Amino acid sequence: MQQLSALDLRKGYLVEYQGRICTVTDWTILRNDRRQNVRLQLKDVRTGRTYEVPKEATDAKYNVLEYQNVDLTHSYREGGEEVFYDAEGAEYRCPAEAAKDALLWTCDAYKGFLVDGALIQVSTPVSVTAVIKDCAPPMKGGSSGTKDAMLENGIKVRVSQLCQTGDKIRLDPETLEFRERC
């Protein structure tokens, strides 16, 4: 485990802050006449809560954690845990809360975030496919613009005017931005 000062950290690093595993989401140097300060914003990996690190804490050293990303397939839910397997058949368990957002989307493979061999968080791939459950009928000649659509998983998104009920679409699961019809 490596220790770095706030000046040496960068966006995307995984650090330990007040006993929590966090990622650096924002890192900005603030300069004044006498010295440099860093404005750090951290996001707790397990809870999703963001922390604005006070200026006094920017002089401290942070433990940079080693992590690993692995492709996983969802198997089942047991009590308050979700169970995943990797390609070699190794089993990984994580709290249902850590995988809740990713499991809204049906995917062949999810991205697992391992710290010290333990599954901390599960996320979706960059794009997912979904089926439109309900939307307005398609407009002939109206290739530009968007309309509201309800997906089979209950999420409301904006899709192209050419889409209709029953179409498979590809979208970004983070921003819910429509990409294309499949």
N, CA, C and O of each residue as an XYZ file, in Angstrom:
728
protein
N       0.852     -1.169      0.000
C       0.000      0.000      0.000
C       0.903      1.239      0.000
O       1.808      1.375      0.824
N       0.633      2.109     -0.925
C       1.449      3.309     -1.111
C       0.760      4.512     -0.464
O      -0.466      4.619     -0.503
N       1.529      5.399      0.119
C       0.976      6.617      0.701
C       1.375      7.807     -0.152
O       2.542      7.965     -0.509
N       0.386      8.655     -0.482
C       0.631      9.854     -1.283
C      -0.015     11.053     -0.618
O      -1.022     10.927      0.079
N       0.576     12.222     -0.841
C      -0.039     13.452     -0.350
C      -1.154     13.858     -1.315
O      -1.252     13.320     -2.418
N      -1.977     14.789     -0.906
C      -3.090     15.236     -1.741
C      -2.595     15.843     -3.058
O      -3.283     15.745     -4.074
N      -1.411     16.468     -3.051
C      -0.858     17.042     -4.284
C      -0.503     15.962     -5.307
O      -0.511     16.227     -6.509
N      -0.193     14.756     -4.849
C       0.202     13.670     -5.743
C      -0.968     12.815     -6.216
O      -0.820     12.032     -7.154
N      -2.125     12.954     -5.578
C      -3.300     12.184     -5.990
C      -3.829     12.714     -7.315
O      -3.565     13.858     -7.683
N      -4.572     11.887     -8.024
C      -5.207     12.279     -9.274
C      -6.612     11.701     -9.325
O      -6.951     10.785     -8.576
N      -7.419     12.248    -10.214
C      -8.778     11.785    -10.403
C      -8.771     10.311    -10.790
O      -8.000      9.894    -11.654
N      -9.634      9.522    -10.145
C      -9.721      8.100    -10.427
C      -8.960      7.220     -9.464
O      -9.164      6.006     -9.469
N      -8.074      7.785     -8.624
C      -7.326      6.978     -7.664
C      -8.285      6.434     -6.606
O      -9.284      7.072     -6.273
N      -7.978      5.273     -6.094
C      -8.730      4.645     -5.019
C      -7.944      4.842     -3.735
O      -6.808      4.381     -3.624
N      -8.549      5.532     -2.752
C      -7.849      5.859     -1.508
C      -8.696      5.474     -0.306
O      -9.899      5.238     -0.410
N      -8.021      5.420      0.848
C      -8.712      5.199      2.104
C      -8.828      6.541      2.816
O      -7.823      7.216      3.040
N     -10.059      6.931      3.176
C     -10.308      8.210      3.852
C     -11.238      7.954      5.031
O     -12.372      7.516      4.840
N     -10.779      8.217      6.226
C     -11.522      8.018      7.467
C     -12.091      6.601      7.556
O     -13.230      6.405      7.979
N     -11.287      5.622      7.154
C     -11.699      4.230      7.239
C     -12.610      3.771      6.120
O     -13.063      2.627      6.130
N     -12.892      4.636      5.153
C     -13.767      4.287      4.037
C     -12.957      4.145      2.752
O     -11.927      4.799      2.585
N     -13.425      3.293      1.851
C     -12.801      3.145      0.546
C     -13.475      4.133     -0.397
O     -14.681      4.055     -0.634
N     -12.682      5.070     -0.937
C     -13.233      6.151     -1.757
C     -12.449      6.294     -3.058
O     -11.274      5.932     -3.128
N     -13.110      6.825     -4.088
C     -12.413      7.188     -5.322
C     -12.328      8.700     -5.385
O     -13.219      9.397     -4.898
N     -11.266      9.209     -5.979
C     -11.104     10.652     -6.146
C     -11.931     11.061     -7.365
O     -11.621     10.657     -8.486
N     -12.988     11.866     -7.152
C     -13.849     12.289     -8.260
C     -13.486     13.674     -8.773
O     -13.751     13.995     -9.931
N     -12.878     14.501     -7.919
C     -12.460     15.833     -8.358
C     -11.170     16.184     -7.630
O     -11.025     15.943     -6.431
N     -10.240     16.757     -8.380
C      -8.931     17.110     -7.841
C      -8.512     18.406     -8.506
O      -8.247     18.424     -9.708
N      -8.445     19.501     -7.741
C      -8.101     20.806     -8.288
C      -7.080     21.484     -7.383
O      -7.211     21.479     -6.159
N      -6.055     22.070     -8.014
C      -5.052     22.822     -7.245
C      -5.525     24.262     -7.111
O      -5.878     24.910     -8.096
N      -5.526     24.747     -5.880
C      -5.864     26.139     -5.591
C      -4.580     26.838     -5.172
O      -3.925     26.413     -4.219
N      -4.223     27.877     -5.855
C      -2.969     28.581     -5.548
C      -3.269     29.935     -4.899
O      -4.202     30.642     -5.280
N      -2.455     30.260     -3.920
C      -2.471     31.615     -3.382
C      -1.021     32.078     -3.296
O      -0.128     31.376     -3.769
N      -0.770     33.229     -2.712
C       0.572     33.799     -2.695
C       1.595     32.930     -1.967
O       2.755     32.866     -2.374
N       1.180     32.273     -0.913
C       2.134     31.576     -0.068
C       2.303     30.086     -0.388
O       3.413     29.558     -0.331
N       1.199     29.414     -0.722
C       1.300     27.971     -0.906
C       0.176     27.433     -1.773
O      -0.759     28.150     -2.129
N       0.289     26.161     -2.102
C      -0.726     25.499     -2.906
C      -1.608     24.640     -2.008
O      -1.123     23.961     -1.103
N      -2.889     24.681     -2.271
C      -3.843     23.800     -1.614
C      -4.525     22.975     -2.686
O      -4.561     23.360     -3.854
N      -5.052     21.863     -2.287
C      -5.768     20.993     -3.212
C      -7.207     20.864     -2.740
O      -7.476     20.632     -1.561
N      -8.124     21.020     -3.688
C      -9.530     20.767     -3.375
C      -9.820     19.340     -3.823
O      -9.761     19.029     -5.013
N     -10.131     18.487     -2.875
C     -10.392     17.076     -3.135
C     -11.857     16.763     -2.912
O     -12.458     17.197     -1.929
N     -12.420     16.009     -3.832
C     -13.769     15.494     -3.638
C     -13.683     13.988     -3.797
O     -13.189     13.488     -4.808
N     -14.166     13.266     -2.794
C     -14.087     11.814     -2.774
C     -15.487     11.214     -2.761
O     -16.418     11.790     -2.199
N     -15.622     10.042     -3.393
C     -16.902      9.343     -3.414
C     -16.713      7.982     -2.769
O     -15.870      7.193     -3.194
N     -17.503      7.713     -1.741
C     -17.453      6.428     -1.047
C     -17.945      5.345     -2.005
O     -19.048      5.444     -2.543
N     -17.138      4.327     -2.217
C     -17.460      3.280     -3.180
C     -18.666      2.462     -2.731
O     -19.480      2.052     -3.559
N     -18.784      2.225     -1.444
C     -19.872      1.367     -0.953
C     -21.203      2.091     -0.860
O     -22.234      1.521     -1.215
N     -21.209      3.327     -0.394
C     -22.476      4.027     -0.179
C     -22.818      5.019     -1.279
O     -23.982      5.392     -1.426
N     -21.832      5.455     -2.055
C     -22.087      6.440     -3.100
C     -22.072      7.875     -2.595
O     -22.265      8.804     -3.380
N     -21.852      8.072     -1.321
C     -21.837      9.416     -0.723
C     -20.555     10.144     -1.105
O     -19.484      9.538     -1.152
N     -20.663     11.455     -1.380
C     -19.481     12.236     -1.741
C     -19.035     13.075     -0.546
O     -19.851     13.531      0.256
N     -17.721     13.266     -0.449
C     -17.116     14.035      0.636
C     -16.249     15.129      0.045
O     -15.463     14.874     -0.868
N     -16.381     16.326      0.547
C     -15.487     17.432      0.211
C     -14.442     17.470      1.318
O     -14.768     17.745      2.473
N     -13.203     17.199      0.974
C     -12.138     17.135      1.967
C     -11.747     18.559      2.360
O     -11.468     19.382      1.488
N     -11.723     18.864      3.673
C     -11.348     20.216      4.096
C      -9.892     20.524      3.755
O      -9.071     19.619      3.612
N      -9.585     21.821      3.627
C      -8.229     22.251      3.251
C      -7.169     21.754      4.220
O      -6.045     21.457      3.813
N      -7.519     21.662      5.504
C      -6.544     21.215      6.488
C      -6.116     19.768      6.224
O      -4.982     19.393      6.522
N      -7.017     18.956      5.666
C      -6.731     17.540      5.436
C      -5.924     17.312      4.162
O      -5.495     16.189      3.898
N      -5.712     18.363      3.371
C      -4.955     18.173      2.129
C      -3.458     18.000      2.403
O      -2.724     17.557      1.520
N      -2.991     18.342      3.614
C      -1.594     18.126      3.976
C      -1.330     16.675      4.395
O      -0.177     16.253      4.487
N      -2.394     15.921      4.647
C      -2.258     14.549      5.134
C      -1.823     13.601      4.013
O      -1.910     13.924      2.829
N      -1.359     12.437      4.422
C      -1.009     11.372      3.483
C      -2.206     10.425      3.359
O      -2.888     10.138      4.342
N      -2.445      9.950      2.141
C      -3.563      9.056      1.875
C      -3.042      7.706      1.415
O      -2.110      7.630      0.615
N      -3.645      6.646      1.921
C      -3.288      5.298      1.493
C      -3.952      5.030      0.143
O      -5.179      5.051      0.035
N      -3.142      4.781     -0.881
C      -3.658      4.435     -2.201
C      -3.816      2.922     -2.245
O      -2.853      2.184     -2.039
N      -5.033      2.467     -2.514
C      -5.342      1.046     -2.479
C      -5.181      0.407     -3.854
O      -5.432      1.034     -4.883
N      -4.766     -0.831     -3.845
C      -4.672     -1.609     -5.080
C      -6.041     -2.228     -5.339
O      -6.692     -2.724     -4.420
N      -6.468     -2.193     -6.590
C      -7.760     -2.770     -6.936
C      -7.649     -3.519     -8.256
O      -6.655     -3.426     -8.976
N      -8.707     -4.261     -8.542
C      -8.740     -5.065     -9.749
C     -10.163     -5.045    -10.293
O     -11.126     -5.146     -9.534
N     -10.290     -4.915    -11.615
C     -11.587     -5.015    -12.274
C     -11.699     -6.405    -12.884
O     -10.740     -6.914    -13.463
N     -12.873     -7.017    -12.752
C     -13.088     -8.360    -13.277
C     -14.481     -8.437    -13.893
O     -15.418     -7.798    -13.413
N     -14.610     -9.232    -14.973
C     -15.914     -9.448    -15.595
C     -16.657    -10.531    -14.818
O     -16.100    -11.588    -14.522
N     -17.926    -10.256    -14.489
C     -18.728    -11.166    -13.676
C     -20.083    -11.427    -14.325
O     -20.577    -10.607    -15.099
N     -20.675    -12.565    -14.008
C     -22.063    -12.841    -14.389
C     -22.861    -13.020    -13.109
O     -22.391    -13.624    -12.145
N     -24.081    -12.485    -13.117
C     -24.936    -12.560    -11.935
C     -25.573    -13.937    -11.871
O     -26.043    -14.457    -12.883
N     -25.588    -14.521    -10.697
C     -26.156    -15.850    -10.539
C     -27.478    -15.818     -9.774
O     -28.520    -16.190    -10.313
N     -27.432    -15.370     -8.514
C     -28.648    -15.365     -7.710
C     -28.477    -14.445     -6.513
O     -27.395    -13.916     -6.260
N     -29.579    -14.267     -5.778
C     -29.573    -13.473     -4.553
C     -29.786    -14.420     -3.379
O     -30.660    -15.286     -3.407
N     -28.967    -14.237     -2.348
C     -29.103    -15.056     -1.152
C     -29.147    -14.127      0.055
O     -28.136    -13.537      0.435
N     -30.311    -14.005      0.642
C     -30.477    -13.104      1.778
C     -30.237    -11.657      1.342
O     -30.894    -11.165      0.426
N     -29.303    -10.986      1.996
C     -28.972     -9.602      1.659
C     -27.766     -9.482      0.755
O     -27.190     -8.402      0.622
N     -27.373    -10.604      0.121
C     -26.185    -10.594     -0.736
C     -26.535    -11.035     -2.156
O     -27.431    -11.852     -2.370
N     -25.809    -10.475     -3.110
C     -25.889    -10.908     -4.500
C     -24.670    -11.781     -4.776
O     -23.573    -11.491     -4.300
N     -24.865    -12.845     -5.544
C     -23.795    -13.788     -5.831
C     -23.441    -13.709     -7.310
O     -24.312    -13.799     -8.175
N     -22.149    -13.538     -7.589
C     -21.634    -13.422     -8.949
C     -20.535    -14.456     -9.150
O     -19.920    -14.921     -8.190
N     -20.295    -14.812    -10.424
C     -19.211    -15.716    -10.780
C     -18.385    -15.103    -11.897
O     -18.915    -14.391    -12.750
N     -17.079    -15.382    -11.892
C     -16.235    -14.944    -12.999
C     -16.107    -16.086    -14.008
O     -16.705    -17.145    -13.818
N     -15.336    -15.883    -15.074
C     -15.206    -16.876    -16.146
C     -14.592    -18.186    -15.653
O     -14.899    -19.246    -16.200
N     -13.735    -18.139    -14.635
C     -13.103    -19.349    -14.105
C     -13.987    -20.078    -13.101
O     -13.635    -21.174    -12.665
N     -15.114    -19.507    -12.725
C     -16.024    -20.140    -11.778
C     -15.851    -19.705    -10.343
O     -16.504    -20.250     -9.453
N     -14.981    -18.728    -10.092
C     -14.793    -18.241     -8.724
C     -16.022    -17.440     -8.291
O     -16.549    -16.632     -9.055
N     -16.463    -17.673     -7.075
C     -17.656    -17.014     -6.560
C     -17.283    -15.726     -5.832
O     -16.317    -15.686     -5.069
N     -18.065    -14.673     -6.082
C     -17.899    -13.393     -5.390
C     -19.254    -12.971     -4.852
O     -20.273    -13.086     -5.533
N     -19.250    -12.481     -3.626
C     -20.481    -11.999     -3.003
C     -20.297    -10.540     -2.613
O     -19.211    -10.109     -2.225
N     -21.391     -9.795     -2.726
C     -21.373     -8.403     -2.269
C     -22.749     -8.065     -1.723
O     -23.725     -8.746     -2.036
N     -22.840     -7.012     -0.903
C     -24.149     -6.607     -0.400
C     -25.077     -6.229     -1.559
O     -24.635     -5.683     -2.570
N     -26.356     -6.525     -1.396
C     -27.329     -6.239     -2.448
C     -27.347     -4.754     -2.792
O     -27.595     -4.390     -3.941
N     -27.088     -3.900     -1.816
C     -27.076     -2.444     -2.032
C     -25.963     -2.035     -2.988
O     -26.138     -1.099     -3.770
N     -24.836     -2.711     -2.941
C     -23.701     -2.368     -3.805
C     -23.962     -2.738     -5.257
O     -23.341     -2.168     -6.154
N     -24.870     -3.682     -5.509
C     -25.153     -4.128     -6.875
C     -26.521     -3.681     -7.370
O     -26.900     -3.991     -8.499
N     -27.268     -2.958     -6.540
C     -28.655     -2.603     -6.864
C     -28.787     -1.847     -8.181
O     -29.623     -2.204     -9.011
N     -27.985     -0.818     -8.387
C     -28.098     -0.004     -9.602
C     -27.720     -0.790    -10.851
O     -28.352     -0.634    -11.896
N     -26.709     -1.621    -10.754
C     -26.269     -2.404    -11.909
C     -27.296     -3.465    -12.284
O     -27.474     -3.758    -13.466
N     -27.967     -4.040    -11.307
C     -28.911     -5.120    -11.589
C     -30.241     -4.630    -12.154
O     -31.104     -5.442    -12.489
N     -30.418     -3.318    -12.263
C     -31.591     -2.803    -12.986
C     -31.524     -3.173    -14.459
O     -32.548     -3.245    -15.138
N     -30.313     -3.405    -14.947
C     -30.089     -3.692    -16.362
C     -29.699     -5.150    -16.531
O     -28.851     -5.660    -15.799
N     -30.319     -5.822    -17.497
C     -29.964     -7.197    -17.811
C     -28.756     -7.188    -18.734
O     -28.829     -6.669    -19.848
N     -27.651     -7.757    -18.284
C     -26.397     -7.765    -19.043
C     -25.814     -9.173    -19.051
O     -26.072     -9.967    -18.146
N     -25.030     -9.474    -20.078
C     -24.314    -10.746    -20.119
C     -23.162    -10.736    -19.126
O     -22.872    -11.750    -18.492
N     -22.506     -9.585    -18.993
C     -21.356     -9.475    -18.085
C     -21.399     -8.126    -17.378
O     -21.643     -7.089    -17.994
N     -21.158     -8.165    -16.087
C     -21.061     -6.955    -15.283
C     -19.591     -6.728    -14.951
O     -18.779     -7.645    -15.065
N     -19.246     -5.503    -14.540
C     -17.887     -5.180    -14.118
C     -17.828     -5.230    -12.595
O     -18.574     -4.528    -11.912
N     -16.943     -6.058    -12.075
C     -16.761     -6.165    -10.639
C     -15.544     -5.379    -10.199
O     -14.538     -5.337    -10.907
N     -15.627     -4.760     -9.043
C     -14.568     -3.931     -8.489
C     -14.060     -4.627     -7.231
O     -14.735     -4.627     -6.202
N     -12.865     -5.223     -7.313
C     -12.300     -5.985     -6.205
C     -11.223     -5.193     -5.480
O     -10.341     -4.613     -6.114
N     -11.291     -5.168     -4.162
C     -10.247     -4.583     -3.327
C      -9.830     -5.656     -2.333
O     -10.652     -6.158     -1.567
N      -8.556     -6.003     -2.350
C      -8.015     -7.067     -1.503
C      -8.797     -8.376     -1.667
O      -9.007     -9.093     -0.688
N      -9.227     -8.692     -2.891
C      -9.928     -9.936     -3.177
C     -11.397     -9.946     -2.830
O     -12.075    -10.943     -3.079
N     -11.916     -8.861     -2.259
C     -13.336     -8.791     -1.894
C     -14.086     -7.927     -2.905
O     -13.599     -6.873     -3.316
N     -15.277     -8.381     -3.303
C     -16.109     -7.628     -4.247
C     -16.732     -6.457     -3.512
O     -17.492     -6.646     -2.562
N     -16.412     -5.246     -3.950
C     -16.884     -4.026     -3.294
C     -18.086     -3.433     -4.028
O     -19.054     -3.001     -3.402
N     -18.015     -3.416     -5.362
C     -19.056     -2.755     -6.140
C     -19.205     -3.459     -7.481
O     -18.247     -4.016     -8.016
N     -20.417     -3.425     -8.014
C     -20.711     -3.997     -9.324
C     -21.297     -2.887    -10.184
O     -22.162     -2.130     -9.742
N     -20.808     -2.799    -11.431
C     -21.340     -1.787    -12.349
C     -21.635     -2.429    -13.697
O     -21.206     -3.547    -13.983
N     -22.373     -1.697    -14.512
C     -22.743     -2.184    -15.836
C     -21.657     -1.850    -16.843
O     -20.781     -1.034    -16.557
N     -21.701     -2.466    -18.021
C     -20.783     -2.071    -19.084
C     -21.092     -0.648    -19.544
O     -22.026     -0.025    -19.040
N     -20.316     -0.131    -20.496
C     -20.475      1.240    -20.975
C     -21.845      1.454    -21.614
O     -22.428      2.530    -21.481
N     -22.359      0.446    -22.302
C     -23.699      0.553    -22.874
C     -24.469     -0.736    -22.627
O     -23.884     -1.816    -22.561
N     -25.784     -0.614    -22.491
C     -26.658     -1.761    -22.248
C     -27.793     -1.748    -23.261
O     -28.096     -0.716    -23.859
N     -28.416     -2.903    -23.445
C     -29.588     -2.976    -24.314
C     -30.824     -3.152    -23.451
O     -30.779     -3.790    -22.399
N     -31.922     -2.582    -23.908
C     -33.190     -2.676    -23.195
C     -34.318     -2.684    -24.219
O     -34.133     -2.289    -25.370
N     -35.492     -3.141    -23.782
C     -36.660     -3.219    -24.660
C     -37.655     -2.151    -24.234
O     -37.927     -1.971    -23.047
N     -38.194     -1.443    -25.228
C     -39.189     -0.403    -24.954
C     -40.526     -1.065    -24.644
O     -41.036     -1.848    -25.445
N     -41.092     -0.749    -23.482
C     -42.371     -1.308    -23.051
C     -43.530     -0.451    -23.553
O     -44.571     -0.970    -23.957
N     -43.334      0.878    -23.523
C     -44.427      1.773    -23.918
C     -43.850      3.087    -24.417
O     -42.951      3.654    -23.796
N     -44.371      3.573    -25.545
C     -43.999      4.895    -26.055
C     -45.040      5.332    -27.085
O     -45.876      4.533    -27.508
N     -44.985      6.593    -27.480
C     -45.871      7.118    -28.517
C     -45.529      6.442    -29.844
O     -44.397      5.996    -30.033
N     -46.497      6.361    -30.772
C     -46.189      5.739    -32.072
C     -45.122      6.530    -32.827
O     -44.961      7.729    -32.601
N     -44.384      5.853    -33.734
C     -43.322      6.551    -34.475
C     -43.893      7.593    -35.426
O     -44.990      7.431    -35.960
N     -43.127      8.670    -35.629
C     -43.551      9.739    -36.542
C     -42.901      9.509    -37.896
O     -41.681      9.374    -37.987
N     -43.703      9.465    -38.937
C     -43.153      9.308    -40.288
C     -42.500     10.614    -40.699
O     -43.085     11.688    -40.555
N     -41.283     10.514    -41.210
C     -40.568     11.711    -41.654
C     -39.945     12.505    -40.528
O     -39.255     13.493    -40.778
N     -40.174     12.092    -39.293
C     -39.627     12.825    -38.139
C     -38.387     12.133    -37.610
O     -38.431     11.492    -36.560
N     -37.300     12.255    -38.316
C     -36.096     11.551    -37.895
C     -35.340     12.282    -36.788
O     -34.543     11.663    -36.082
N     -35.569     13.563    -36.623
C     -34.871     14.296    -35.572
C     -35.805     14.503    -34.389
O     -37.027     14.508    -34.535
N     -35.213     14.672    -33.228
C     -35.993     14.883    -32.021
C     -36.122     13.617    -31.208
O     -35.752     12.533    -31.659
N     -36.649     13.761    -30.011
C     -36.807     12.633    -29.112
C     -38.194     12.625    -28.503
O     -38.917     13.620    -28.560
N     -38.557     11.498    -27.920
C     -39.829     11.352    -27.216
C     -39.605     10.471    -25.999
O     -38.598      9.769    -25.909
N     -40.548     10.509    -25.063
C     -40.455      9.701    -23.847
C     -40.802      8.251    -24.138
O     -41.666      7.962    -24.966
N     -40.120      7.341    -23.449
C     -40.411      5.915    -23.559
C     -40.194      5.260    -22.199
O     -39.315      5.658    -21.434
N     -41.010      4.248    -21.914
C     -40.877      3.475    -20.685
C     -40.252      2.129    -21.062
O     -40.726      1.450    -21.973
N     -39.182      1.751    -20.351
C     -38.504      0.491    -20.613
C     -39.115     -0.623    -19.771
O     -39.868     -0.359    -18.835
N     -38.789     -1.866    -20.106
C     -39.327     -3.015    -19.370
C     -38.909     -3.051    -17.913
O     -39.606     -3.639    -17.086
N     -37.769     -2.424    -17.579
C     -37.327     -2.405    -16.175
C     -37.924     -1.232    -15.390
O     -37.578     -1.030    -14.226
N     -38.822     -0.456    -16.021
C     -39.527      0.618    -15.325
C     -38.850      1.971    -15.372
O     -39.310      2.902    -14.712
N     -37.789      2.112    -16.117
C     -37.071      3.379    -16.211
C     -37.568      4.155    -17.424
O     -37.769      3.589    -18.499
N     -37.762      5.451    -17.238
C     -38.232      6.322    -18.312
C     -37.026      7.002    -18.958
O     -36.178      7.563    -18.264
N     -36.952      6.948    -20.297
C     -35.841      7.544    -21.045
C     -36.382      8.306    -22.246
O     -37.558      8.199    -22.595
N     -35.495      9.080    -22.872
C     -35.817      9.787    -24.121
C     -35.203      8.982    -25.267
O     -34.021      8.639    -25.229
N     -36.017      8.682    -26.290
C     -35.551      7.899    -27.429
C     -35.862      8.645    -28.726
O     -36.565      9.656    -28.726
N     -35.326      8.126    -29.824
C     -35.544      8.711    -31.148
C     -37.027      8.639    -31.531
O     -37.757      7.770    -31.054
N     -37.457      9.551    -32.386
C     -38.845      9.568    -32.868
C     -39.197      8.307    -33.641
O     -40.376      7.965    -33.737
N     -38.221      7.610    -34.190
C     -38.468      6.421    -35.006
C     -38.698      5.153    -34.191
O     -39.122      4.137    -34.742
N     -38.427      5.194    -32.889
C     -38.584      4.014    -32.045
C     -40.049      3.743    -31.755
O     -40.875      4.655    -31.722
N     -40.357      2.457    -31.542
C     -41.728      2.076    -31.210
C     -41.720      1.005    -30.129
O     -40.664      0.471    -29.787
N     -42.898      0.689    -29.588
C     -43.027     -0.308    -28.541
C     -42.494     -1.653    -29.039
O     -42.815     -2.084    -30.147
N     -41.681     -2.307    -28.216
C     -41.099     -3.599    -28.561
C     -39.704     -3.515    -29.157
O     -39.038     -4.543    -29.283
N     -39.233     -2.320    -29.531
C     -37.887     -2.164    -30.095
C     -36.830     -2.374    -29.023
O     -37.028     -2.013    -27.863
N     -35.695     -2.967    -29.422
C     -34.524     -3.060    -28.549
C     -33.668     -1.835    -28.842
O     -33.425     -1.495    -30.000
N     -33.216     -1.179    -27.781
C     -32.372      0.002    -27.929
C     -31.092     -0.166    -27.122
O     -31.039     -0.959    -26.182
N     -30.070      0.581    -27.494
C     -28.813      0.616    -26.760
C     -28.722      2.002    -26.127
O     -28.979      3.011    -26.784
N     -28.355      2.044    -24.849
C     -28.235      3.322    -24.151
C     -27.142      3.273    -23.103
O     -26.654      2.204    -22.735
N     -26.767      4.455    -22.629
C     -25.772      4.598    -21.575
C     -26.493      4.457    -20.230
O     -27.388      5.252    -19.943
N     -26.132      3.469    -19.391
C     -26.846      3.270    -18.127
C     -26.608      4.368    -17.093
O     -27.425      4.542    -16.189
N     -25.510      5.111    -17.207
C     -25.219      6.185    -16.242
C     -26.072      7.418    -16.519
O     -26.711      7.948    -15.610
N     -26.084      7.877    -17.775
C     -26.773      9.119    -18.137
C     -28.151      8.887    -18.738
O     -28.908      9.838    -18.935
N     -28.486      7.628    -19.034
C     -29.730      7.240    -19.706
C     -29.857      7.875    -21.092
O     -30.961      8.114    -21.581
N     -28.721      8.142    -21.707
C     -28.691      8.750    -23.038
C     -28.886      7.667    -24.093
O     -28.183      6.657    -24.093
N     -29.866      7.888    -25.012
C     -30.153      6.966    -26.100
C     -28.998      6.970    -27.083
O     -28.498      8.031    -27.456
N     -28.565      5.757    -27.513
C     -27.472      5.659    -28.482
C     -27.975      5.223    -29.857
O     -27.707      5.885    -30.860
N     -28.719      4.088    -29.900
C     -29.182      3.567    -31.186
C     -30.239      2.493    -30.975
O     -30.433      1.983    -29.872
N     -30.922      2.164    -32.088
C     -31.817      1.004    -32.095
C     -30.988     -0.218    -32.451
O     -30.061     -0.134    -33.257
N     -31.320     -1.348    -31.852
C     -30.579     -2.593    -32.156
C     -31.322     -3.415    -33.190
O     -30.860     -4.490    -33.572
